[in-house]
Amino acid sequence: MTELYSSYTSDYEQLLSSIQSTLDSVSSAKGEARAGALRRADMEADEAEEIVAQMELEVQGMPQAIKSRYQVEMRGKKAELEGLRKRLRQAAAQSSGRDLPPSAFNGDSGDLESGLADTQAQRQRLLQGTATLEDGSRRLEDSHRLALQTEDLGADILRNLRGQREQIEHSRDTLRQADSNIDRSSRTLQQMIRRAKQQRLTMGAILAVLVLLILLILYSKFS
């Protein structure tokens, strides 16, 4: 729980305690004193609703592991506050049938029903604003999750590209080695061809000498 959430909780509990005390004591009050007490309680209920809205914003920023627990707690606080609102409306209705002035909850020119309607409309706007914020938070979480998935996919692509580059470099080194082997083989073959030619010439020269010697021997024998 954040320090700000704890502060909101403390303020909320003080307001509910004050409203509860007013509701417990207003039954014995009459006239303007009763009207003033209910008016103050109504204002405190409005303030409590604003605090609840702020607390919901704090809950949205909490880690997912503990958020659900506090969301349940917020629903309980809303139900508790709504129960006090109902009791305030009942007390106001009783007062309007007896001695509560029509302007008790809506200044000098309004009436009770109009004031309650305005309060309900304000509460509805707060609830709608809270729902909008919750929807925005969900969208942000979805966007963040999508960004993380995209980042992981990009990392996988980079790893694959790195592996392919290493394979290409290895293939290039293999080709270079093969070219070097082919060059050595080519030089070896050229040397063997030259030696074969030299041996052929040598054998030709030897044969020519042998033929010449045989001719000389034959010539000297028959001459």
MARBA-303720 format. One record per residue: residue number from 1; residue in three letters; chain; x, y, z of N, C-alpha, C in turn. Coordinates in pm, whole numbers, plus 50000, padded with zeros to 5 digits. Layout:
% residues N
<atom NUM "ALA" "A" <X Y Z> <X Y Z> <X Y Z>>,
...
END
This chain:
% residues 223
<atom 1 "MET" "A" <50085 49881 50000> <50000 50000 50000> <50088 50125 50000>>,
<atom 2 "THR" "A" <50054 50221 49912> <50134 50343 49905> <50099 50436 50021>>,
<atom 3 "GLU" "A" <50190 50528 50049> <50167 50624 50157> <50048 50713 50125>>,
<atom 4 "LEU" "A" <50033 50752 49997> <49920 50837 49958> <49788 50762 49975>>,
<atom 5 "TYR" "A" <49786 50634 49940> <49664 50553 49957> <49628 50544 50105>>,
<atom 6 "SER" "A" <49728 50526 50190> <49702 50519 50334> <49644 50651 50385>>,
<atom 7 "SER" "A" <49696 50763 50333> <49644 50893 50374> <49499 50909 50331>>,
<atom 8 "TYR" "A" <49468 50869 50206> <49329 50875 50158> <49238 50789 50245>>,
<atom 9 "THR" "A" <49287 50669 50282> <49206 50578 50364> <49174 50641 50499>>,
<atom 10 "SER" "A" <49275 50705 50558> <49253 50770 50687> <49150 50882 50676>>,
<atom 11 "ASP" "A" <49162 50965 50572> <49065 51074 50553> <48925 51019 50528>>,
<atom 12 "TYR" "A" <48917 50912 50447> <48788 50853 50417> <48721 50800 50544>>,
<atom 13 "GLU" "A" <48797 50731 50628> <48739 50676 50751> <48694 50786 50846>>,
<atom 14 "GLN" "A" <48768 50896 50851> <48727 51009 50936> <48596 51069 50886>>,
<atom 15 "LEU" "A" <48582 51083 50754> <48460 51139 50699> <48340 51046 50726>>,
<atom 16 "LEU" "A" <48361 50914 50706> <48251 50821 50732> <48212 50820 50879>>,
<atom 17 "SER" "A" <48311 50832 50967> <48281 50837 51110> <48200 50962 51143>>,
<atom 18 "SER" "A" <48235 51075 51080> <48162 51199 51104> <48019 51190 51051>>,
<atom 19 "ILE" "A" <48003 51130 50930> <47868 51115 50874> <47783 51023 50962>>,
<atom 20 "GLN" "A" <47846 50914 51008> <47775 50820 51094> <47730 50888 51223>>,
<atom 21 "SER" "A" <47817 50970 51281> <47782 51041 51404> <47667 51137 51380>>,
<atom 22 "THR" "A" <47670 51205 51264> <47562 51299 51231> <47429 51225 51217>>,
<atom 23 "LEU" "A" <47432 51111 51148> <47309 51034 51130> <47255 50981 51262>>,
<atom 24 "ASP" "A" <47346 50946 51352> <47302 50894 51482> <47242 51004 51570>>,
<atom 25 "SER" "A" <47288 51128 51552> <47243 51236 51640> <47134 51323 51580>>,
<atom 26 "VAL" "A" <47112 51313 51446> <47020 51406 51381> <46874 51377 51415>>,
<atom 27 "SER" "A" <46846 51255 51461> <46707 51220 51490> <46650 51306 51603>>,
<atom 28 "SER" "A" <46736 51356 51690> <46688 51438 51802> <46692 51586 51771>>,
<atom 29 "ALA" "A" <46745 51622 51652> <46755 51765 51616> <46632 51806 51536>>,
<atom 30 "LYS" "A" <46606 51937 51535> <46492 51989 51463> <46529 52119 51394>>,
<atom 31 "GLY" "A" <46445 52157 51301> <46458 52287 51239> <46590 52304 51164>>,
<atom 32 "GLU" "A" <46642 52428 51178> <46764 52463 51106> <46885 52382 51153>>,
<atom 33 "ALA" "A" <46886 52344 51281> <46998 52263 51332> <47004 52129 51261>>,
<atom 34 "ARG" "A" <46887 52067 51242> <46880 51939 51171> <46921 51958 51024>>,
<atom 35 "ALA" "A" <46870 52066 50963> <46903 52094 50823> <47053 52116 50805>>,
<atom 36 "GLY" "A" <47112 52195 50897> <47255 52222 50887> <47338 52095 50905>>,
<atom 37 "ALA" "A" <47297 52009 50997> <47371 51886 51021> <47365 51795 50899>>,
<atom 38 "LEU" "A" <47247 51782 50840> <47233 51698 50720> <47307 51758 50601>>,
<atom 39 "ARG" "A" <47307 51893 50594> <47381 51958 50486> <47530 51931 50497>>,
<atom 40 "ARG" "A" <47582 51940 50619> <47725 51911 50640> <47755 51764 50608>>,
<atom 41 "ALA" "A" <47665 51675 50651> <47687 51532 50623> <47687 51505 50473>>,
<atom 42 "ASP" "A" <47597 51575 50401> <47591 51558 50256> <47721 51606 50190>>,
<atom 43 "MET" "A" <47773 51718 50236> <47900 51769 50183> <48014 51673 50213>>,
<atom 44 "GLU" "A" <48013 51616 50333> <48117 51518 50370> <48106 51393 50283>>,
<atom 45 "ALA" "A" <47982 51354 50250> <47964 51239 50160> <48021 51269 50021>>,
<atom 46 "ASP" "A" <48000 51392 49973> <48059 51431 49844> <48212 51424 49849>>,
<atom 47 "GLU" "A" <48267 51475 49959> <48412 51472 49975> <48463 51328 49982>>,
<atom 48 "ALA" "A" <48386 51242 50050> <48425 51101 50059> <48425 51035 49922>>,
<atom 49 "GLU" "A" <48328 51070 49838> <48324 51015 49703> <48445 51059 49621>>,
<atom 50 "GLU" "A" <48484 51184 49637> <48604 51233 49567> <48728 51157 49614>>,
<atom 51 "ILE" "A" <48736 51132 49744> <48851 51057 49797> <48851 50915 49742>>,
<atom 52 "VAL" "A" <48733 50853 49733> <48723 50718 49676> <48773 50716 49531>>,
<atom 53 "ALA" "A" <48736 50819 49455> <48783 50828 49316> <48935 50838 49310>>,
<atom 54 "GLN" "A" <48995 50918 49401> <49141 50929 49406> <49205 50796 49447>>,
<atom 55 "MET" "A" <49140 50726 49540> <49193 50596 49584> <49191 50496 49469>>,
<atom 56 "GLU" "A" <49088 50501 49386> <49081 50411 49271> <49194 50438 49173>>,
<atom 57 "LEU" "A" <49230 50564 49157> <49344 50597 49071> <49473 50538 49126>>,
<atom 58 "GLU" "A" <49489 50545 49258> <49608 50487 49321> <49610 50336 49302>>,
<atom 59 "VAL" "A" <49493 50272 49312> <49485 50126 49296> <49527 50086 49155>>,
<atom 60 "GLN" "A" <49489 50168 49054> <49525 50135 48917> <49676 50132 48896>>,
<atom 61 "GLY" "A" <49750 50207 48976> <49895 50210 48962> <49968 50105 49044>>,
<atom 62 "MET" "A" <49893 50023 49118> <49955 49920 49201> <49995 49799 49116>>,
<atom 63 "PRO" "A" <50091 49717 49165> <50127 49594 49094> <50008 49500 49079>>,
<atom 64 "GLN" "A" <50007 49424 48971> <49894 49337 48942> <49871 49234 49052>>,
<atom 65 "ALA" "A" <49979 49195 49122> <49968 49091 49223> <49880 49133 49340>>,
<atom 66 "ILE" "A" <49875 49262 49371> <49797 49307 49486> <49679 49395 49444>>,
<atom 67 "LYS" "A" <49669 49428 49316> <49565 49520 49272> <49425 49464 49297>>,
<atom 68 "SER" "A" <49406 49333 49269> <49271 49276 49281> <49221 49286 49425>>,
<atom 69 "ARG" "A" <49310 49267 49523> <49268 49275 49664> <49216 49415 49697>>,
<atom 70 "TYR" "A" <49286 49517 49650> <49243 49652 49679> <49120 49692 49597>>,
<atom 71 "GLN" "A" <49103 49631 49480> <48982 49658 49403> <48859 49607 49478>>,
<atom 72 "VAL" "A" <48873 49489 49540> <48764 49437 49622> <48737 49531 49739>>,
<atom 73 "GLU" "A" <48845 49582 49799> <48829 49676 49911> <48758 49803 49866>>,
<atom 74 "MET" "A" <48789 49849 49744> <48723 49970 49694> <48574 49947 49673>>,
<atom 75 "ARG" "A" <48537 49829 49623> <48394 49800 49607> <48322 49801 49742>>,
<atom 76 "GLY" "A" <48390 49751 49845> <48331 49755 49979> <48312 49898 50029>>,
<atom 77 "LYS" "A" <48411 49984 50002> <48399 50123 50046> <48285 50193 49972>>,
<atom 78 "LYS" "A" <48271 50164 49842> <48162 50225 49766> <48027 50182 49821>>,
<atom 79 "ALA" "A" <48015 50052 49850> <47889 50002 49905> <47860 50065 50041>>,
<atom 80 "GLU" "A" <47964 50081 50122> <47948 50143 50253> <47903 50288 50240>>,
<atom 81 "LEU" "A" <47966 50360 50146> <47931 50499 50127> <47789 50512 50070>>,
<atom 82 "GLU" "A" <47752 50421 49981> <47618 50425 49925> <47513 50399 50033>>,
<atom 83 "GLY" "A" <47546 50311 50128> <47454 50288 50239> <47432 50413 50321>>,
<atom 84 "LEU" "A" <47539 50488 50347> <47523 50615 50420> <47446 50717 50338>>,
<atom 85 "ARG" "A" <47468 50718 50206> <47393 50808 50119> <47242 50778 50129>>,
<atom 86 "LYS" "A" <47210 50651 50131> <47069 50612 50140> <47007 50660 50271>>,
<atom 87 "ARG" "A" <47084 50646 50379> <47034 50692 50508> <47018 50844 50509>>,
<atom 88 "LEU" "A" <47110 50915 50443> <47098 51061 50433> <46972 51099 50356>>,
<atom 89 "ARG" "A" <46944 51028 50246> <46824 51059 50169> <46698 51033 50251>>,
<atom 90 "GLN" "A" <46701 50923 50326> <46585 50893 50410> <46564 51001 50517>>,
<atom 91 "ALA" "A" <46675 51044 50580> <46664 51150 50681> <46617 51280 50620>>,
<atom 92 "ALA" "A" <46665 51309 50496> <46623 51432 50429> <46476 51425 50393>>,
<atom 93 "ALA" "A" <46431 51306 50350> <46289 51290 50315> <46201 51309 50438>>,
<atom 94 "GLN" "A" <46243 51255 50551> <46167 51272 50674> <46162 51418 50714>>,
<atom 95 "SER" "A" <46276 51488 50699> <46280 51629 50736> <46193 51713 50644>>,
<atom 96 "SER" "A" <46189 51678 50514> <46111 51758 50421> <45962 51747 50451>>,
<atom 97 "GLY" "A" <45920 51639 50515> <45779 51624 50552> <45746 51692 50683>>,
<atom 98 "ARG" "A" <45851 51736 50755> <45826 51800 50885> <45875 51943 50884>>,
<atom 99 "ASP" "A" <45997 51964 50930> <46038 52103 50949> <46167 52139 50876>>,
<atom 100 "LEU" "A" <46212 52058 50782> <46336 52090 50709> <46304 52187 50596>>,
<atom 101 "PRO" "A" <46374 52300 50589> <46347 52396 50482> <46380 52336 50346>>,
<atom 102 "PRO" "A" <46309 52376 50241> <46335 52322 50107> <46475 52350 50058>>,
<atom 103 "SER" "A" <46540 52458 50111> <46674 52494 50061> <46785 52427 50139>>,
<atom 104 "ALA" "A" <46754 52323 50218> <46856 52267 50308> <46975 52211 50233>>,
<atom 105 "PHE" "A" <46953 52153 50115> <47065 52088 50046> <47100 52156 49915>>,
<atom 106 "ASN" "A" <47037 52264 49881> <47064 52321 49750> <47063 52474 49754>>,
<atom 107 "GLY" "A" <47118 52534 49856> <47129 52679 49865> <46996 52743 49896>>,
<atom 108 "ASP" "A" <46981 52868 49856> <46862 52944 49891> <46753 52933 49786>>,
<atom 109 "SER" "A" <46782 52885 49666> <46682 52890 49560> <46640 52754 49509>>,
<atom 110 "GLY" "A" <46705 52646 49551> <46672 52513 49502> <46583 52441 49599>>,
<atom 111 "ASP" "A" <46559 52315 49572> <46483 52232 49663> <46562 52104 49690>>,
<atom 112 "LEU" "A" <46512 52025 49780> <46583 51905 49824> <46602 51805 49710>>,
<atom 113 "GLU" "A" <46492 51782 49635> <46501 51682 49530> <46603 51722 49424>>,
<atom 114 "SER" "A" <46607 51850 49391> <46704 51898 49293> <46846 51880 49343>>,
<atom 115 "GLY" "A" <46867 51909 49474> <47001 51892 49530> <47045 51748 49528>>,
<atom 116 "LEU" "A" <46953 51658 49563> <46987 51515 49560> <47015 51468 49417>>,
<atom 117 "ALA" "A" <46935 51520 49322> <46957 51482 49181> <47093 51530 49133>>,
<atom 118 "ASP" "A" <47131 51653 49172> <47262 51705 49133> <47374 51619 49192>>,
<atom 119 "THR" "A" <47355 51582 49319> <47456 51498 49385> <47469 51363 49315>>,
<atom 120 "GLN" "A" <47354 51305 49281> <47356 51176 49212> <47422 51189 49076>>,
<atom 121 "ALA" "A" <47392 51297 49004> <47454 51319 48873> <47604 51336 48886>>,
<atom 122 "GLN" "A" <47647 51409 48989> <47790 51428 49013> <47858 51295 49043>>,
<atom 123 "ARG" "A" <47791 51215 49124> <47845 51082 49156> <47856 50996 49031>>,
<atom 124 "GLN" "A" <47754 51005 48945> <47757 50927 48822> <47872 50971 48732>>,
<atom 125 "ARG" "A" <47895 51103 48726> <48007 51153 48646> <48140 51103 48700>>,
<atom 126 "LEU" "A" <48153 51101 48833> <48276 51049 48893> <48296 50902 48860>>,
<atom 127 "LEU" "A" <48187 50824 48867> <48196 50682 48835> <48234 50662 48688>>,
<atom 128 "GLN" "A" <48174 50743 48600> <48208 50733 48458> <48354 50771 48433>>,
<atom 129 "GLY" "A" <48400 50876 48503> <48540 50915 48489> <48633 50805 48537>>,
<atom 130 "THR" "A" <48595 50741 48648> <48677 50631 48699> <48679 50515 48601>>,
<atom 131 "ALA" "A" <48563 50483 48543> <48558 50375 48444> <48644 50407 48322>>,
<atom 132 "THR" "A" <48641 50535 48281> <48725 50576 48167> <48873 50560 48200>>,
<atom 133 "LEU" "A" <48911 50599 48321> <49051 50583 48362> <49091 50436 48368>>,
<atom 134 "GLU" "A" <49002 50351 48418> <49032 50208 48422> <49049 50153 48281>>,
<atom 135 "ASP" "A" <48964 50195 48189> <48976 50150 48051> <49107 50198 47990>>,
<atom 136 "GLY" "A" <49143 50324 48018> <49272 50375 47968> <49390 50298 48025>>,
<atom 137 "SER" "A" <49381 50263 48153> <49488 50186 48215> <49501 50048 48151>>,
<atom 138 "ARG" "A" <49385 49985 48124> <49390 49855 48057> <49453 49865 47919>>,
<atom 139 "ARG" "A" <49418 49972 47848> <49477 49990 47714> <49627 50012 47723>>,
<atom 140 "LEU" "A" <49670 50088 47823> <49814 50110 47841> <49885 49978 47872>>,
<atom 141 "GLU" "A" <49823 49896 47958> <49883 49767 47990> <49891 49679 47866>>,
<atom 142 "ASP" "A" <49784 49680 47783> <49787 49601 47660> <49896 49652 47565>>,
<atom 143 "SER" "A" <49909 49784 47555> <50014 49841 47469> <50152 49805 47519>>,
<atom 144 "HIS" "A" <50169 49810 47652> <50299 49773 47710> <50331 49627 47684>>,
<atom 145 "ARG" "A" <50230 49540 47700> <50250 49398 47674> <50284 49374 47527>>,
<atom 146 "LEU" "A" <50215 49445 47435> <50243 49431 47293> <50384 49479 47260>>,
<atom 147 "ALA" "A" <50426 49589 47325> <50561 49640 47302> <50666 49538 47347>>,
<atom 148 "LEU" "A" <50642 49473 47462> <50735 49371 47509> <50740 49253 47413>>,
<atom 149 "GLN" "A" <50623 49211 47363> <50621 49101 47267> <50695 49138 47139>>,
<atom 150 "THR" "A" <50675 49262 47093> <50745 49308 46972> <50895 49313 46995>>,
<atom 151 "GLU" "A" <50934 49356 47115> <51077 49360 47148> <51137 49219 47147>>,
<atom 152 "ASP" "A" <51065 49123 47205> <51114 48985 47204> <51125 48931 47062>>,
<atom 153 "LEU" "A" <51024 48962 46978> <51028 48917 46839> <51146 48979 46765>>,
<atom 154 "GLY" "A" <51170 49109 46789> <51285 49174 46725> <51416 49113 46769>>,
<atom 155 "ALA" "A" <51426 49077 46899> <51548 49013 46949> <51569 48877 46882>>,
<atom 156 "ASP" "A" <51460 48802 46864> <51471 48671 46796> <51517 48689 46652>>,
<atom 157 "ILE" "A" <51461 48789 46584> <51501 48814 46445> <51649 48850 46437>>,
<atom 158 "LEU" "A" <51695 48935 46530> <51837 48973 46531> <51927 48852 46556>>,
<atom 159 "ARG" "A" <51883 48763 46649> <51963 48642 46673> <51969 48554 46549>>,
<atom 160 "ASN" "A" <51855 48541 46479> <51854 48460 46357> <51945 48521 46250>>,
<atom 161 "LEU" "A" <51937 48653 46236> <52023 48720 46137> <52171 48703 46172>>,
<atom 162 "ARG" "A" <52201 48711 46303> <52340 48692 46344> <52389 48551 46311>>,
<atom 163 "GLY" "A" <52300 48452 46336> <52336 48314 46303> <52356 48294 46154>>,
<atom 164 "GLN" "A" <52269 48355 46073> <52283 48344 45928> <52410 48412 45880>>,
<atom 165 "ARG" "A" <52445 48524 45940> <52568 48592 45901> <52690 48506 45932>>,
<atom 166 "GLU" "A" <52687 48441 46049> <52798 48352 46084> <52808 48236 45986>>,
<atom 167 "GLN" "A" <52691 48181 45944> <52694 48072 45847> <52751 48120 45713>>,
<atom 168 "ILE" "A" <52709 48241 45671> <52762 48295 45545> <52913 48316 45553>>,
<atom 169 "GLU" "A" <52958 48371 45666> <53102 48392 45682> <53178 48259 45683>>,
<atom 170 "HIS" "A" <53119 48158 45746> <53183 48025 45747> <53188 47968 45605>>,
<atom 171 "SER" "A" <53078 47984 45529> <53077 47936 45390> <53179 48010 45307>>,
<atom 172 "ARG" "A" <53192 48140 45329> <53291 48219 45254> <53432 48173 45286>>,
<atom 173 "ASP" "A" <53458 48146 45413> <53591 48095 45450> <53616 47959 45386>>,
<atom 174 "THR" "A" <53510 47874 45381> <53526 47743 45318> <53556 47757 45170>>,
<atom 175 "LEU" "A" <53487 47851 45102> <53514 47875 44960> <53655 47925 44937>>,
<atom 176 "ARG" "A" <53700 48013 45026> <53837 48062 45013> <53937 47948 45028>>,
<atom 177 "GLN" "A" <53911 47860 45125> <54000 47747 45145> <53997 47654 45024>>,
<atom 178 "ALA" "A" <53874 47636 44967> <53865 47552 44847> <53940 47615 44731>>,
<atom 179 "ASP" "A" <53929 47748 44714> <54003 47816 44608> <54153 47797 44626>>,
<atom 180 "SER" "A" <54198 47807 44752> <54340 47789 44779> <54385 47647 44745>>,
<atom 181 "ASN" "A" <54301 47548 44779> <54335 47408 44747> <54338 47386 44596>>,
<atom 182 "ILE" "A" <54240 47449 44526> <54238 47435 44379> <54363 47496 44318>>,
<atom 183 "ASP" "A" <54406 47612 44370> <54528 47675 44317> <54649 47585 44338>>,
<atom 184 "ARG" "A" <54658 47525 44457> <54772 47435 44482> <54767 47313 44390>>,
<atom 185 "SER" "A" <54646 47260 44373> <54632 47144 44285> <54669 47179 44141>>,
<atom 186 "SER" "A" <54625 47300 44099> <54657 47343 43963> <54808 47356 43943>>,
<atom 187 "ARG" "A" <54877 47413 44040> <55023 47427 44029> <55090 47290 44027>>,
<atom 188 "THR" "A" <55038 47199 44111> <55096 47064 44113> <55079 46994 43978>>,
<atom 189 "LEU" "A" <54959 47008 43919> <54935 46947 43787> <55025 47006 43680>>,
<atom 190 "GLN" "A" <55042 47139 43686> <55131 47203 43588> <55274 47152 43601>>,
<atom 191 "GLN" "A" <55320 47133 43726> <55455 47080 43747> <55466 46936 43693>>,
<atom 192 "MET" "A" <55361 46856 43719> <55363 46718 43670> <55364 46715 43517>>,
<atom 193 "ILE" "A" <55287 46807 43453> <55284 46812 43306> <55422 46848 43252>>,
<atom 194 "ARG" "A" <55486 46949 43316> <55620 46988 43271> <55719 46873 43284>>,
<atom 195 "ARG" "A" <55711 46802 43398> <55801 46688 43418> <55775 46578 43316>>,
<atom 196 "ALA" "A" <55644 46558 43287> <55612 46455 43187> <55669 46492 43051>>,
<atom 197 "LYS" "A" <55658 46622 43016> <55715 46667 42890> <55867 46650 42887>>,
<atom 198 "GLN" "A" <55930 46686 43000> <56075 46670 43006> <56115 46525 42992>>,
<atom 199 "GLN" "A" <56041 46437 43061> <56072 46295 43050> <56051 46243 42908>>,
<atom 200 "ARG" "A" <55943 46296 42842> <55917 46254 42704> <56032 46296 42612>>,
<atom 201 "LEU" "A" <56080 46421 42632> <56192 46469 42550> <56319 46386 42576>>,
<atom 202 "THR" "A" <56337 46355 42707> <56456 46277 42741> <56450 46139 42676>>,
<atom 203 "MET" "A" <56333 46075 42684> <56318 45944 42622> <56337 45951 42471>>,
<atom 204 "GLY" "A" <56286 46060 42409> <56305 46076 42264> <56452 46089 42228>>,
<atom 205 "ALA" "A" <56522 46168 42312> <56664 46185 42285> <56741 46054 42300>>,
<atom 206 "ILE" "A" <56703 45976 42404> <56770 45847 42425> <56744 45752 42308>>,
<atom 207 "LEU" "A" <56620 45748 42263> <56585 45662 42150> <56661 45703 42024>>,
<atom 208 "ALA" "A" <56669 45836 42004> <56741 45885 41885> <56888 45843 41889>>,
<atom 209 "VAL" "A" <56948 45853 42009> <57090 45812 42023> <57106 45663 41997>>,
<atom 210 "LEU" "A" <57011 45584 42054> <57018 45439 42033> <57005 45403 41886>>,
<atom 211 "VAL" "A" <56910 45467 41818> <56893 45440 41675> <57020 45476 41598>>,
<atom 212 "LEU" "A" <57077 45591 41633> <57199 45635 41565> <57314 45537 41590>>,
<atom 213 "LEU" "A" <57325 45487 41713> <57430 45391 41744> <57410 45261 41666>>,
<atom 214 "ILE" "A" <57283 45219 41658> <57257 45095 41584> <57292 45112 41437>>,
<atom 215 "LEU" "A" <57258 45227 41380> <57291 45252 41241> <57443 45255 41220>>,
<atom 216 "LEU" "A" <57514 45316 41314> <57659 45322 41302> <57720 45181 41310>>,
<atom 217 "ILE" "A" <57664 45101 41402> <57718 44965 41415> <57692 44885 41288>>,
<atom 218 "LEU" "A" <57573 44898 41232> <57540 44825 41110> <57628 44872 40993>>,
<atom 219 "TYR" "A" <57645 45003 40988> <57727 45057 40878> <57870 45006 40885>>,
<atom 220 "SER" "A" <57926 45008 41008> <58066 44963 41021> <58079 44814 40998>>,
<atom 221 "LYS" "A" <57973 44738 41021> <57977 44593 41007> <57969 44554 40860>>,
<atom 222 "PHE" "A" <57896 44624 40780> <57882 44587 40638> <57971 44668 40545>>,
<atom 223 "SER" "A" <58042 44761 40600> <58130 44837 40510> <58268 44774 40498>>,
END
